[in-house]
Amino acid sequence: MALVGVSGRRAGCYCLRAVRSLPFCSPLQVPALQLHISKTAMGACQKDFESAVNQVKLLKKDPGNEVKLKLYALYKQATEGACNTPKPGLFDLINKAKWDAWNALGNLPKETARQNYVDLVSGLRSSSDSSSQVKPEADKKRAGYDTLVITSEDCITKIMLNRPAKKNALTTQMYREIMLALEAASKDDSTITVFTGNGDYYSSGNDLTNFTDIPPGGIEEKAKNSAILLRDFVDCFIDFPKPLVAVVNGPAVGISVTILGLFDLVYASDRATFHTPFSHLGQTPEGCSSYTFPKIMGPAKAVEMLIFGKKLTAGEAYAQGLVTEVFPDSTFQKEVWTRLKAYSKLPQNAMHISKQIIRNHEKEKLHAINAEESRILQERWLSDECMNAVMDFFSRKAKL
Ligand SMILES: CCCCC/C=C/CC(=O)SCCNC(=O)CCNC(=O)[C@H](O)C(C)(C)COP(=O)(O)OP(=O)(O)OC[C@H]1O[C@@H](n2cnc3c(N)ncnc32)[C@H](O)[C@@H]1OP(=O)(O)O
């Protein structure tokens, strides 16, 4: 996701672009959002306002689409007053989101809007400054990974999803980095590999903005590329040679849940939930869950999750066999890591060979299922049902 960028100063007018600012699907092309700052904005805090407008350009961190929409709306209100343009059509998604945000401000006075804009930017600056001071965490990252933190200790390689502000939603970059991390972990001298999430979520599943970055070949090409990426990604889990452990620190959604059927141990905090809202999104199961879930929990319970999107608590997921053990959140990390450190000292070759024997029974089948699920999803992603569901998500997010 591109950050807010500055296009430069032009003839008495500052122009700020939020490149690929608002992630919507159909027509799956995201134009640049332009904010033109006219010199005519008047009022007591005009100077502060202009200065805030300039400070937005210097933010080190993308403030996210919701905030960008707020900035846009407040800017329009501050400079033009109440929303005075016709509502864009349903499928003009970007402009509709911007219009909704502006319109939601009603008759807010221009001066108040200016002040709110200044306050918002000031808040963003302080959080951007303080987050840029958190150097030690960044330094711990193994080189080459932007979205993951990977560490190796006590013969355990830990792969931590690291987009806490986005609930560890999986971007295409993240899928690729996870594949690289698995490849590296399969060859390093660790005995077991652990997945977990940074922050309050394990993962909110596929990042829905993945649907917005459309190549020149259009949405068909996008769907095809995504299906290939999905298939390769899941194949890496099917083929992973060492014991694979999920330390589910919080809620898990979508593909982060389905893929658990390919893990060897799933430890969950009692805060964790397990949710696969595929029908709600006009989508269908992946991660081999159409096979592993009925096998693990029986067809009836699998249907509740995969077709009807029933969200399970950690206790329910344990009762249905998806989770190996549930721990109180207060002692989760301590108990799980003590357990894993003990396991990691077991004879490495015996563990790896055992995993191979167990997996080899159905490896071929899993690859075939993965291919089929990916093929079906490629079609689903082009459906109105799916596009409308993704649009709904971002429309909800765009409301002020
Ligand atoms: C290669 C392609 C492979 C594709 C494989 C297919 C997989 C299928 C799936 O995984 S389906 C599941 C998709 N995920 C979802 O539908 C979850 C969507 N998110 C939510 O419903 C909510 O965000 C939540 C319930 C996870 C958390 O709600 P909460 O109110 O606590 O927090 P926010 O909504 O404010 O979220 C904080 C910011 O994170 C952004 N975000 C969260 N999840 C996603 C996501 N999946 N995709 C994109 N963005 C996400 C959210 O937009 C907020 O961002 P903002 O601060 O900029 O507004």
Ligand as a Chemical Component Dictionary entry (heavy atoms), coordinates in Angstrom:
data_LIG
# 
_chem_comp.id                   LIG 
_chem_comp.type                 NON-POLYMER 
_chem_comp.pdbx_formal_charge   0 
_chem_comp.three_letter_code    LIG 
# 
loop_
_chem_comp_atom.comp_id 
_chem_comp_atom.atom_id 
_chem_comp_atom.alt_atom_id 
_chem_comp_atom.type_symbol 
_chem_comp_atom.charge 
_chem_comp_atom.model_Cartn_x 
_chem_comp_atom.model_Cartn_y 
_chem_comp_atom.model_Cartn_z 
_chem_comp_atom.pdbx_ordinal 
LIG C1  C1  C 0 -3.426  -14.235 -2.864 1  
LIG C2  C2  C 0 -4.829  -14.125 -2.427 2  
LIG C3  C3  C 0 -5.233  -15.226 -1.499 3  
LIG C4  C4  C 0 -6.612  -15.050 -1.002 4  
LIG C5  C5  C 0 -6.996  -16.087 -0.019 5  
LIG C6  C6  C 0 -8.357  -15.891 0.467  6  
LIG C7  C7  C 0 -8.626  -15.845 1.746  7  
LIG C8  C8  C 0 -10.010 -15.641 2.245  8  
LIG C9  C9  C 0 -10.031 -14.913 3.541  9  
LIG O1  O1  O 0 -9.078  -14.778 4.266  10 
LIG S1  S1  S 0 -11.551 -14.305 3.908  11 
LIG C10 C10 C 0 -11.294 -13.302 5.325  12 
LIG C11 C11 C 0 -11.009 -11.891 4.933  13 
LIG N1  N1  N 0 -10.991 -11.098 6.125  14 
LIG C12 C12 C 0 -12.054 -10.424 6.565  15 
LIG O2  O2  O 0 -13.121 -10.449 5.994  16 
LIG C13 C13 C 0 -11.852 -9.598  7.798  17 
LIG C14 C14 C 0 -12.123 -8.150  7.519  18 
LIG N2  N2  N 0 -11.889 -7.368  8.723  19 
LIG C15 C15 C 0 -12.824 -7.231  9.667  20 
LIG O3  O3  O 0 -13.913 -7.737  9.597  21 
LIG C16 C16 C 0 -12.446 -6.375  10.844 22 
LIG O4  O4  O 0 -11.398 -5.518  10.477 23 
LIG C17 C17 C 0 -11.993 -7.242  12.065 24 
LIG C18 C18 C 0 -13.204 -7.989  12.621 25 
LIG C19 C19 C 0 -10.903 -8.216  11.681 26 
LIG C20 C20 C 0 -11.433 -6.308  13.168 27 
LIG O5  O5  O 0 -12.397 -5.326  13.482 28 
LIG P1  P1  P 0 -12.000 -4.121  14.452 29 
LIG O6  O6  O 0 -13.181 -3.227  14.481 30 
LIG O7  O7  O 0 -11.463 -4.654  15.717 31 
LIG O8  O8  O 0 -10.779 -3.409  13.744 32 
LIG P2  P2  P 0 -10.796 -2.570  12.400 33 
LIG O9  O9  O 0 -11.843 -3.100  11.482 34 
LIG O10 O10 O 0 -10.852 -1.128  12.716 35 
LIG O11 O11 O 0 -9.388  -2.952  11.765 36 
LIG C21 C21 C 0 -8.209  -2.191  12.030 37 
LIG C22 C22 C 0 -7.573  -1.849  10.704 38 
LIG O12 O12 O 0 -7.230  -3.054  10.044 39 
LIG C23 C23 C 0 -7.850  -3.094  8.754  40 
LIG N3  N3  N 0 -8.175  -4.476  8.430  41 
LIG C24 C24 C 0 -8.527  -5.439  9.294  42 
LIG N4  N4  N 0 -8.711  -6.574  8.632  43 
LIG C25 C25 C 0 -8.490  -6.322  7.341  44 
LIG C26 C26 C 0 -8.525  -7.120  6.174  45 
LIG N5  N5  N 0 -8.787  -8.419  6.206  46 
LIG N6  N6  N 0 -8.237  -6.534  5.000  47 
LIG C27 C27 C 0 -7.918  -5.230  4.941  48 
LIG N7  N7  N 0 -7.861  -4.409  6.023  49 
LIG C28 C28 C 0 -8.151  -4.971  7.202  50 
LIG C29 C29 C 0 -9.074  -2.225  8.897  51 
LIG O13 O13 O 0 -9.514  -1.791  7.654  52 
LIG C30 C30 C 0 -8.542  -1.127  9.774  53 
LIG O14 O14 O 0 -7.745  -0.298  8.947  54 
LIG P3  P3  P 0 -7.785  1.278   9.108  55 
LIG O15 O15 O 0 -7.274  1.544   10.490 56 
LIG O16 O16 O 0 -6.937  1.812   8.024  57 
LIG O17 O17 O 0 -9.242  1.658   8.954  58 
# 
loop_
_chem_comp_bond.comp_id 
_chem_comp_bond.atom_id_1 
_chem_comp_bond.atom_id_2 
_chem_comp_bond.value_order 
_chem_comp_bond.pdbx_ordinal 
LIG C1  C2  SING 1  
LIG C2  C3  SING 2  
LIG C3  C4  SING 3  
LIG C4  C5  SING 4  
LIG C5  C6  SING 5  
LIG C6  C7  DOUB 6  
LIG C7  C8  SING 7  
LIG C8  C9  SING 8  
LIG C9  O1  DOUB 9  
LIG C9  S1  SING 10 
LIG S1  C10 SING 11 
LIG C10 C11 SING 12 
LIG C11 N1  SING 13 
LIG N1  C12 SING 14 
LIG C12 O2  DOUB 15 
LIG C12 C13 SING 16 
LIG C13 C14 SING 17 
LIG C14 N2  SING 18 
LIG N2  C15 SING 19 
LIG C15 O3  DOUB 20 
LIG C15 C16 SING 21 
LIG C16 O4  SING 22 
LIG C16 C17 SING 23 
LIG C17 C18 SING 24 
LIG C17 C19 SING 25 
LIG C17 C20 SING 26 
LIG C20 O5  SING 27 
LIG O5  P1  SING 28 
LIG P1  O6  DOUB 29 
LIG P1  O7  SING 30 
LIG P1  O8  SING 31 
LIG O8  P2  SING 32 
LIG P2  O9  DOUB 33 
LIG P2  O10 SING 34 
LIG P2  O11 SING 35 
LIG O11 C21 SING 36 
LIG C21 C22 SING 37 
LIG C22 O12 SING 38 
LIG C22 C30 SING 39 
LIG O12 C23 SING 40 
LIG C23 N3  SING 41 
LIG C23 C29 SING 42 
LIG N3  C24 SING 43 
LIG N3  C28 SING 44 
LIG C24 N4  DOUB 45 
LIG N4  C25 SING 46 
LIG C25 C26 SING 47 
LIG C25 C28 DOUB 48 
LIG C26 N5  SING 49 
LIG C26 N6  DOUB 50 
LIG N6  C27 SING 51 
LIG C27 N7  DOUB 52 
LIG N7  C28 SING 53 
LIG C29 O13 SING 54 
LIG C29 C30 SING 55 
LIG C30 O14 SING 56 
LIG O14 P3  SING 57 
LIG P3  O15 DOUB 58 
LIG P3  O16 SING 59 
LIG P3  O17 SING 60 
# 
